[in-house]
């Protein structure tokens, strides 16, 4: 998946911040395009490492992503899980809560051009 532009949802930005809104948009895009998805607990989940997020969002560090993901979880916008059978693979799986889906559906999405 290649992003040439960055977007963020203004409703999520109002609740958490712009960085979190950009990460939420990335997770939504990854959900829609990744081969690593699963349906569990009445939600579609997508597997993605925080390192991969920094590759696609190079203006963020792993610490920034980790902090922002934690904030999205604390605000009840996303859920994080570990579903792999391999006990050594601790890559997180992400999904949106019902509240997060509502924010995504109702919010306005702003395009922010890359420099």
PyMOL commands that set and color helices and strands:
alter all, ss='L'
color gray80, all
select helices_A, chain A and resi 10-15+18-33+50-56+62-74+98-106
alter helices_A, ss='H'
color red, helices_A
select strands_A, chain A and resi 5-9+37-40+43-47+78-81+93-96+109-113
alter strands_A, ss='S'
color yellow, strands_A
deselect
rebuild
show_as cartoon
